[in-house]
Amino acid sequence: MKIPQRLFDSKWLILGGVLTMFVLAGCEQKRPVAVEQGADAAGHSSATSHTLLANQRLAESLPLEDARDFELAQRGLIAVQEGLRVTTPEGEVTWDQSAYDFVTGEAPETVNPSLWRQAKLNGIHGLFKVAEGIHQLRGFDLANMTLIDSNSGWIVVDPLTSEDNARAAITFARQQLGDKAVKAVIFTHSHVDHFGGVDGVLRDSEREDLMVIAPLGFMEESVSENIMAGIAMQRRATYMYGRNLPVSPRGHVDTGLGKEPTKGGMVSILQPTHIVEETGTTLVVDGVEIEFQYAPGSEAPAEFTFYLPEQRAFCGAEVMSRNMHNVYTLRGAKVRDALAWSRYIDEAIDLFAAKSEVYFASHHWPIWGQGDIVTYMKQQRDTYKFIHDQTLGMANRGMTSREIAEQLQLPSSLRTVFSNRGYYGTVSHNAKAVYQLYFGWYDANPANLNPHAPTAAAERYVAFMGGADQLLQKAQQSYEQGDYRWVAEVLNHLVFAEPNHAQAKALLANSYDQMAYQAESGPWRDVYLSGAYELRHGAPETGVDMSDAIGMIQQVPTYMFFDSMATSLNAEKADDENYVINIRFTDSDEDYVLSIENAVLHHKAQAWRSDANASITMTREMFLGLITQQANLKETLFSDDLKIEGSKLDLVGFFSLFQGPVPNFNIVTP
């Protein structure tokens, strides 16, 4: 089952009752936004003296000279693929490790020195021996792919994001280790960088008896993530991962978790043959005994870790990583439970740590030695539990989410440990996530219960501050003093009040540049730089082709399409409209009734209603053809392959009530 990897960066909409794609239209700049002298080709400014000082102070607070991680990251190296660059058969570049060759030596002025250290570590790539019978391929994608020797071949763990990247990785492994058959695949969790390349590691002869092992809920979680909120989520992800930024000292340098998500290529998925649904499950996979820990709702909704008794090796999946992870992800998602997360790590310590001689994971580099493994796992456990406990303690003393995030810091025993640093998640936004889990968005201050919307508030702020000219003058003074957070706050008001104010946008963009250069978190850096880029150049202009998306979409339950369809109902047009539409999918033997009343779309899997305006009989395959735009809606509605009973006019009227969202909506401008 294959789909283009760009589907996971795509913008979905329901139009005429059918999932389709929208071609993005960029925002035109009314006035050119000036860039300062010395800016790079993308307009990003130089580092100021305030940024240089901030980064110097950060460097002095950490043991950046500690080389132990570099020794671990290079341990067991067998071979490096020089000039690593992966392309699709059509020539599209999906991965270019060589683009990061500039990440060497001392940190440039425009990159936080701690993030630079992490970027150098994540740049160490190749084929590595983890233990006898365990090898890892690192630097072929955002995640690692692990190969475990079995009686008659390999067990592949987490086959990367795209088919092309995974094929390149396993081809390189076969060149170094010999040609072995893939006997089993393990998907540790439901994020695409851990399953999407599976077809790239498999040959046709290996599919028939293949074991596919995944946690309970894997299929539903892996295919459903983008259905309901995917449009907004993926637009936000362009900021979080700096998808439109240059890879450069003033652009994207690292995510903290790895270099970057794969760009393009085909994504595939396989139905599991074996489901792990409880801790303590043991499977023998082509002669290899594997013990599992079921950890749903930790880093992913469906996830497990596992232990290999023969090698005394523990795979922590992504429950643990060599940075602080996200309790809340900036692309947007349901917040994770930091307390539950810490408990899973504590359970893993009890189950596996005392008997493990090597630890490896879905990202980053391994740890050898039982003592170091226990120390690392305890530090990861305590990082999430500390943030959870202290956030609630501070909330119970009356502090709000923003106040907690401003004040909370890890204890010295944790904050100087590089694997707990905020290269991906941060103490700041993870504390806000804990607050959100327990209290939601409202901080109990009446002033924040029903404030004006951003543009309306911005217009009032600008007027209160004496108008645009005075506000801009004061912002310039604050910029020169290095108070970039304040400059961003006040100039955001000016830009939302006067979105064509070129000087305000230019100074705001410069402020975002400086905040990015000081950020230790890869996503924070990319968010700020993406905001700066779009202030200067406007929103992106891209189009996404879903014509080959049928493989993944086939795995989406039908009800999810109708749930998503309901979010696209135009409430104004649907006011006082009432429709009942019957739908039958003959090949999947499903009957649905769709109804609109009170400007709400309902759907039920039930027998047809006799009072329906119209009834449609079609195959689910035909319906999916409409979803992927392989079939034209109008032509399909009137084709001989589709049976319509009742009023075709009412059917068209029903479909006309739906609208598509704006997949490239503005973020830093109204």
Phi, psi and omega in degrees: 000116188235142171219159176295137178302330182295348173305324183283353170248015190272169182240112187260148174211158175257121180228121183065033179076010184229140176288127181214183184247154182241132177278126185286139175245122183290157177278129178282138174278121179291321177230147177294140178264118184291146174245151185283161176297135182092001178292156177278183186299332179273356178097358183288135189279173176283162175287138178274171178297327178293321178293318178301318181292318180299317180290326177296316179296320178298315180299322181288342182271354185233151177279065185297342180281351181296119186259005186298320179297323179294324177294317179293319183294336180258353181296136177079009181298126178261314182200151175244134173271104183294143179060039185301117181212126183246134178231157173281168175303335179274359178093003178286130180280119178261338183204132179221088179295330182292341178296342182260016180298340180288346182279083181206157178071206182287153180295136173291167182297338187260013178226133174305128186296332177287318175298322179300318177301314179296322179296322177293319178296317180290347177275352178283112189228163178141199177256129185233145170267119180272317178199175178299118180086006178229124178232152177232143171251117182239143177088011173264357184186182176297322183258173174264151168246130183248139177244123179248124179295134175238184184302322186230018179170223182237148162258120181264125179253122176058079185280045169065190188270313187239153180303318184292317179295317180295320178296318178298320181293312184287330174297317178296319178297318180294327177296328184265326188250350185101161185275109178241152179277149174273118183259338181202156176232135175246122171260110183288332179196180197265020175265143194298332181288001180242002176218339194295340182265014191302321179295337180287340180262354186252142169257156184305323182292345184264356189277327192298314183254020185289133170271132176237116188246130183209161177285157176305133180089002185301310185295313182297316182291322185290326183265346187265349191303323186265000189287305188279309186246016189298327183296306179293320182298317183284329173297316178295327180295333177297330175283312185301323183254005178058043188296334182254012181267152170291150172273107188192169178299341175250009180235219179286134176235334184181156174265350189092319178276336182175192184289304181186162172294150177301144178252112177080187181093170182267138178248142181227168179207151177232144174292132177296144172265339180225125182252130174262119184233005176204150177293140183101351176298133177236131177236146171254114187247105183047048177088355182256122177279132181227129176255134187247148167244119179278123186226059180290146178074021172268256176280336178224157179298326178235115185203151168216161168249170178208162183231139179250101185300322184298318180266356185052048186239134180245127175259116182273007182052234175242014175294331174231149178206171184271041169195168171290130180269183183266119164283333170225132180263138187293340176289344181100128176185171173296139180293151178265159183267104184296327180291313177299319179302312180296327179291324176298319179294319178298319177297319179296324176300313180295322185282317196234333192298317185294339182249010182261136174255344176215140176242133173221166188210182183282345176222159173069201191244160185282176173230136178246144178101125186302319181296315180293326178295314180298315179300313180300313182295321177296320179294320176296313178304312186286335176297311181290322180289323177300312180299317179298306187293317183289326177298314180292322178298317180291323177297321179287350172259010172097006181276146179270173181304312182291324178293320178296313181299327181287328188260327189290134170217152179295153174295159185302329181292341179253321190287341177267003177269122188298327181289352175254000182289156185276058178284337182236285167280168178225158174302320184300301185280341174287324175296319176297327179293318177299316178301316181297320181301320185267328190239345182078199188280336190272130183265006177082355175280121183305330180297338182259006182284318183216061181287166175296153174294161189308312183291316179297319178293319182299316180300321180289319178300314182298318178297317180295331182274007176093013178099171187298317184296314180293319179299315181296320179297315179293324178296322178297320178296317179294325177297316180294337176273355178084015181269069190290328178296319179290320177301316180297321182294313184283322180287335173299321175298316182294319180294323179285334176280322181226081188295348178258013180282098188296321181293320179296317180295322180295314181290323176297317178298318178298322178295317177299322176305310184294321177296324177294315183295334179271348186287131175277335179277129176302312177298321177298315178303312183293324177298312180296315181293325178294320175299316178297317182297316183285332172297325182274327190238349182091173181290161185289156172242105180219160174229149182234132181259120179257016187296338179254018186276002190298328184300310180287321183297331177300336182273352182278125177301143185303321184299332180293325177297319180288325173301315179293321179301323181296330181287347181259008178290129177280104188298323181294315179291329184276353180299128180070010175263142178224125180221150169228123181235126174268140176226132174237128173258110188289325184282334178257000178055052180239135173243131178230150171239122176256136179219145176240125170205149183056034179059035179227135175265127174245150173221142178220139172277101185200174176295151182299149175268142182284342182264018183293146173293323180203157178230136182242132172242124183202172173272153174296328177299319177294319178301317179292331174297322175294320180301318184268008179063022172282346177229145179276133184301309184297316180295321181294319182299331183247019181271163178286345182277356181233133181256126179240127174247141182095206189271115173294328178297317177295325179296316177295320177298320177299310181296331184290349182277358184257147181228157177264151175283183178252099188293339178251040183304153179291148177240311183265001173226159182290000000 
